[in-house]
Protein backbone atom coordinates (compact mmCIF):
# COMPACT_ATOMS: atom_id res chain seq x y z
CA UNK A 1 0.00 0.00 0.00
CA UNK A 2 1.00 3.61 -0.39
CA UNK A 3 2.96 5.58 2.19
CA UNK A 4 -0.11 7.11 3.86
CA UNK A 5 -1.60 3.73 4.87
CA UNK A 6 -0.37 2.43 8.21
CA UNK A 7 0.01 -1.26 9.00
CA UNK A 8 -1.92 -2.94 11.79
CA UNK A 9 0.22 -5.49 13.60
CA UNK A 10 -0.54 -8.15 16.17
CA UNK A 11 -3.55 -10.33 16.88
CA UNK A 12 -6.78 -8.34 16.42
CA UNK A 13 -9.04 -7.95 19.43
CA UNK A 14 -12.74 -8.33 18.49
CA UNK A 15 -13.78 -5.43 20.70
CA UNK A 16 -11.07 -3.16 19.37
CA UNK A 17 -11.87 -4.15 15.79
CA UNK A 18 -15.54 -3.30 16.33
CA UNK A 19 -14.60 0.09 17.79
CA UNK A 20 -12.29 0.80 14.86
CA UNK A 21 -14.99 -0.20 12.39
CA UNK A 22 -17.47 2.16 14.09
CA UNK A 23 -14.92 4.96 14.03
CA UNK A 24 -14.16 4.40 10.33
CA UNK A 25 -17.88 4.52 9.56
CA UNK A 26 -18.29 7.79 11.48
CA UNK A 27 -15.20 9.27 9.82
CA UNK A 28 -16.51 8.33 6.39
CA UNK A 29 -19.87 9.92 7.15
CA UNK A 30 -18.13 13.02 8.49
CA UNK A 31 -16.22 13.32 5.21
CA UNK A 32 -19.47 13.01 3.27
CA UNK A 33 -21.19 15.62 5.43
CA UNK A 34 -18.32 18.10 5.31
CA UNK A 35 -18.10 17.84 1.54
CA UNK A 36 -21.87 18.35 1.29
CA UNK A 37 -21.62 21.57 3.31
CA UNK A 38 -18.64 22.77 1.28
CA UNK A 39 -20.37 22.02 -2.03
CA UNK A 40 -23.36 24.01 -0.85
CA UNK A 41 -21.09 26.96 -0.08
CA UNK A 42 -19.33 26.78 -3.44
CA UNK A 43 -22.40 26.28 -5.66
CA UNK A 44 -24.38 29.34 -4.55
CA UNK A 45 -23.44 32.54 -6.43
CA UNK A 46 -22.99 34.70 -3.33
CA UNK A 47 -20.62 32.11 -1.91
CA UNK A 48 -18.52 32.27 -5.04
CA UNK A 49 -18.54 36.06 -5.12
CA UNK A 50 -20.48 36.45 -8.37
CA UNK A 51 -24.03 36.93 -9.56
CA UNK A 52 -24.51 33.39 -10.77
CA UNK A 53 -24.90 34.28 -14.42
CA UNK A 54 -23.13 31.16 -15.67
CA UNK A 55 -25.94 28.66 -15.10
CA UNK A 56 -28.90 27.50 -13.08
CA UNK A 57 -28.87 28.42 -9.43
CA UNK A 58 -29.49 25.41 -7.14
CA UNK A 59 -32.96 25.70 -5.57
CA UNK A 60 -31.59 25.29 -2.04
CA UNK A 61 -29.45 28.42 -2.38
CA UNK A 62 -30.39 31.22 -0.01
CA UNK A 63 -31.24 33.73 -2.76
CA UNK A 64 -34.39 31.62 -3.14
CA UNK A 65 -35.01 31.68 0.60
CA UNK A 66 -32.75 33.61 2.98
CA UNK A 67 -29.53 35.58 2.93
CA UNK A 68 -26.13 34.00 3.43
CA UNK A 69 -23.99 34.65 6.45
CA UNK A 70 -21.09 36.45 4.78
CA UNK A 71 -18.55 34.94 7.19
CA UNK A 72 -19.19 31.25 6.57
CA UNK A 73 -21.22 31.42 3.34
CA UNK A 74 -24.08 29.43 4.86
CA UNK A 75 -27.74 30.26 5.47
CA UNK A 76 -29.09 30.75 8.98
CA UNK A 77 -28.86 27.52 10.99
CA UNK A 78 -31.46 24.96 9.96
CA UNK A 79 -32.42 23.14 13.13
CA UNK A 80 -35.72 21.76 11.84
CA UNK A 81 -35.89 17.94 11.98
CA UNK A 82 -36.41 16.26 8.62
CA UNK A 83 -39.90 14.82 8.09
CA UNK A 84 -38.59 11.24 7.75
CA UNK A 85 -35.85 11.47 10.37
CA UNK A 86 -35.76 8.15 12.32
CA UNK A 87 -34.68 9.60 15.67
CA UNK A 88 -34.31 13.02 17.32
CA UNK A 89 -30.93 14.73 17.11
CA UNK A 90 -29.20 17.09 19.47
CA UNK A 91 -29.61 20.72 18.45
CA UNK A 92 -27.08 22.14 20.89
CA UNK A 93 -23.94 23.74 19.46
CA UNK A 94 -20.47 23.66 20.99
CA UNK A 95 -18.41 26.83 21.18
CA UNK A 96 -14.95 26.50 19.64
CA UNK A 97 -11.64 27.94 20.80
CA UNK A 98 -11.42 29.95 17.56
CA UNK A 99 -11.97 33.70 18.06
CA UNK A 100 -14.45 35.26 15.62
CA UNK A 101 -13.10 38.58 14.44
CA UNK A 102 -15.07 41.67 15.35
CA UNK A 103 -17.48 39.97 17.73
CA UNK A 104 -15.56 39.41 20.96
CA UNK A 105 -16.83 35.82 20.83
CA UNK A 106 -15.68 32.48 19.46
CA UNK A 107 -17.02 30.58 16.49
CA UNK A 108 -19.79 28.06 17.22
CA UNK A 109 -19.84 24.59 15.67
CA UNK A 110 -22.90 23.13 13.91
CA UNK A 111 -25.24 20.82 15.78
CA UNK A 112 -26.04 17.20 15.00
CA UNK A 113 -29.29 18.34 13.40
CA UNK A 114 -27.50 20.84 11.15
CA UNK A 115 -25.12 18.13 9.93
CA UNK A 116 -28.01 15.78 9.20
CA UNK A 117 -29.77 18.48 7.20
CA UNK A 118 -26.58 19.24 5.26
CA UNK A 119 -26.26 15.60 4.21
CA UNK A 120 -29.89 15.15 3.21
CA UNK A 121 -29.79 18.41 1.24
CA UNK A 122 -27.18 16.84 -1.05
CA UNK A 123 -29.23 13.70 -1.66
CA UNK A 124 -28.11 11.37 1.15
CA UNK A 125 -30.79 8.88 2.21
CA UNK A 126 -30.34 7.35 5.64
CA UNK A 127 -32.42 4.31 4.58
CA UNK A 128 -29.56 3.19 2.33
CA UNK A 129 -27.48 2.46 5.41
CA UNK A 130 -30.05 2.43 8.20
CA UNK A 131 -28.31 -0.35 10.12
CA UNK A 132 -25.23 1.85 10.56
CA UNK A 133 -26.89 5.22 11.15
CA UNK A 134 -27.54 5.69 14.85
CA UNK A 135 -27.67 8.65 17.24
CA UNK A 136 -24.24 7.55 18.48
CA UNK A 137 -22.70 7.62 14.99
CA UNK A 138 -24.07 11.11 14.31
CA UNK A 139 -22.66 12.28 17.64
CA UNK A 140 -19.29 10.82 16.67
CA UNK A 141 -19.40 12.75 13.38
CA UNK A 142 -19.75 16.01 15.29
CA UNK A 143 -16.83 15.12 17.53
CA UNK A 144 -14.62 14.41 14.51
CA UNK A 145 -15.69 17.65 12.82
CA UNK A 146 -14.96 19.75 15.88
CA UNK A 147 -11.65 18.00 16.52
CA UNK A 148 -10.49 18.65 12.96
CA UNK A 149 -11.36 22.33 13.15
CA UNK A 150 -9.50 22.71 16.43
CA UNK A 151 -6.54 20.88 14.90
CA UNK A 152 -6.58 23.19 11.87
CA UNK A 153 -6.72 26.32 14.02
CA UNK A 154 -3.83 25.08 16.15
CA UNK A 155 -1.78 24.65 12.98
CA UNK A 156 -2.63 28.19 11.88
CA UNK A 157 -1.49 29.48 15.27
CA UNK A 158 1.87 27.78 14.73
CA UNK A 159 2.28 29.69 11.46
CA UNK A 160 1.18 32.87 13.20
CA UNK A 161 3.93 32.40 15.79
CA UNK A 162 6.25 34.04 13.28
CA UNK A 163 4.33 37.26 14.01
CA UNK A 164 4.01 37.03 17.79
CA UNK A 165 5.66 40.39 18.36
CA UNK A 166 3.49 42.03 15.72
CA UNK A 167 0.21 40.38 16.69
CA UNK A 168 -0.49 38.08 19.59
CA UNK A 169 -4.20 37.66 18.91
CA UNK A 170 -4.99 36.40 15.37
CA UNK A 171 -8.70 35.86 14.73
CA UNK A 172 -10.71 34.03 12.11
CA UNK A 173 -12.67 36.44 9.91
CA UNK A 174 -14.47 34.00 7.60
CA UNK A 175 -14.06 30.76 5.70
CA UNK A 176 -15.36 29.15 2.55
CA UNK A 177 -15.53 25.60 1.25
CA UNK A 178 -13.98 25.08 -2.19
CA UNK A 179 -14.11 21.29 -2.72
CA UNK A 180 -14.01 21.54 -6.52
CA UNK A 181 -10.94 23.82 -6.65
CA UNK A 182 -7.83 21.71 -6.18
CA UNK A 183 -4.93 23.80 -4.91
CA UNK A 184 -1.65 23.80 -6.86
CA UNK A 185 0.10 21.93 -4.05
CA UNK A 186 -2.61 19.27 -3.90
CA UNK A 187 -2.42 18.86 -7.66
CA UNK A 188 1.36 18.41 -7.46
CA UNK A 189 1.16 15.88 -4.61
CA UNK A 190 -1.56 13.92 -6.37
CA UNK A 191 0.29 13.84 -9.68
CA UNK A 192 3.89 13.33 -8.61
CA UNK A 193 3.84 11.96 -5.05
CA UNK A 194 0.97 9.43 -5.21
CA UNK A 195 -1.13 11.25 -2.64
CA UNK A 196 -4.89 10.69 -2.67
CA UNK A 197 -6.96 13.61 -3.89
CA UNK A 198 -8.18 15.82 -1.04
CA UNK A 199 -11.86 15.29 -0.33
CA UNK A 200 -12.30 18.95 0.57
CA UNK A 201 -10.62 22.33 0.58
CA UNK A 202 -11.28 25.38 2.71
CA UNK A 203 -9.94 28.90 2.54
CA UNK A 204 -9.76 30.58 5.94
CA UNK A 205 -9.26 34.34 6.24
CA UNK A 206 -7.37 35.30 9.38
CA UNK A 207 -7.10 38.83 10.75
CA UNK A 208 -3.53 39.49 11.91
CA UNK A 209 -4.24 42.64 13.94
CA UNK A 210 -5.57 44.61 10.99
CA UNK A 211 -4.11 42.61 8.12
CA UNK A 212 -6.08 39.82 6.45
CA UNK A 213 -4.16 36.64 5.60
CA UNK A 214 -5.57 33.75 3.58
CA UNK A 215 -4.83 30.17 4.60
CA UNK A 216 -5.47 27.12 2.43
CA UNK A 217 -6.61 23.89 4.10
CA UNK A 218 -6.58 20.66 2.09
CA UNK A 219 -8.37 17.72 3.75
CA UNK A 220 -7.13 14.17 3.03
CA UNK A 221 -8.83 10.92 3.96
CA UNK A 222 -5.86 8.70 4.77
CA UNK A 223 -7.55 6.08 6.94
CA UNK A 224 -4.98 5.63 9.71
CA UNK A 225 -6.40 2.45 11.17
CA UNK A 226 -4.44 2.52 14.42
CA UNK A 227 -5.27 6.14 15.16
CA UNK A 228 -8.33 8.16 16.11
CA UNK A 229 -7.14 10.77 13.63
CA UNK A 230 -8.25 9.55 10.21
CA UNK A 231 -8.15 12.93 8.45
CA UNK A 232 -4.96 14.84 7.68
CA UNK A 233 -5.17 18.57 7.04
CA UNK A 234 -2.49 20.39 5.10
CA UNK A 235 -2.58 23.95 6.44
CA UNK A 236 -0.42 26.73 5.02
CA UNK A 237 -0.69 30.41 4.02
CA UNK A 238 -1.64 31.01 0.40
CA UNK A 239 1.34 32.28 -1.58
CA UNK A 240 -0.34 35.52 -2.56
CA UNK A 241 2.06 37.88 -0.77
CA UNK A 242 5.79 38.21 -0.19
CA UNK A 243 5.43 37.53 3.54
CA UNK A 244 3.53 34.30 2.86
CA UNK A 245 6.17 33.10 0.41
CA UNK A 246 8.87 33.97 2.96
CA UNK A 247 7.05 32.01 5.66
CA UNK A 248 6.63 29.01 3.39
CA UNK A 249 10.36 29.11 2.59
CA UNK A 250 11.25 29.29 6.29
CA UNK A 251 9.13 26.28 7.15
CA UNK A 252 10.51 24.33 4.20
CA UNK A 253 14.03 25.00 5.49
CA UNK A 254 13.10 24.15 9.08
CA UNK A 255 11.58 20.85 8.06
CA UNK A 256 14.32 19.76 5.68
CA UNK A 257 17.57 21.44 6.76
CA UNK A 258 16.96 22.58 10.35
CA UNK A 259 20.64 23.04 11.18
CA UNK A 260 21.12 25.47 8.31
CA UNK A 261 17.81 27.22 9.02
CA UNK A 262 18.71 27.80 12.65
CA UNK A 263 21.64 29.96 11.53
CA UNK A 264 19.54 31.96 9.09
CA UNK A 265 16.63 33.06 11.26
CA UNK A 266 14.95 32.67 14.60
CA UNK A 267 11.85 30.54 14.78
CA UNK A 268 9.27 29.89 17.50
CA UNK A 269 7.65 26.55 16.56
CA UNK A 270 7.51 24.56 13.35
CA UNK A 271 4.05 24.00 11.84
CA UNK A 272 3.54 20.26 11.67
CA UNK A 273 1.90 20.27 8.26
CA UNK A 274 1.96 17.25 5.98
CA UNK A 275 5.42 16.31 4.75
CA UNK A 276 5.32 12.99 2.82
CA UNK A 277 9.00 12.32 3.44
CA UNK A 278 8.66 12.89 7.20
CA UNK A 279 5.59 10.65 7.45
CA UNK A 280 7.39 7.98 5.44
CA UNK A 281 10.28 8.09 7.91
CA UNK A 282 7.84 7.78 10.81
CA UNK A 283 6.22 4.77 9.21
CA UNK A 284 9.61 3.15 8.81
CA UNK A 285 10.50 3.77 12.44
CA UNK A 286 7.23 2.18 13.58
CA UNK A 287 7.86 -0.91 11.49
CA UNK A 288 11.30 -1.35 13.02
CA UNK A 289 10.15 -0.90 16.61
Beta strands, then each sheet from edge to edge (+ up, - down):
strand 1: 95-100
strand 2: 105-108
strand 3: 171-177
strand 4: 200-208
strand 5: 211-221
strand 6: 231-237
sheet 1: 1+ 2-
sheet 2: 3+ 4- 5+ 6-
end
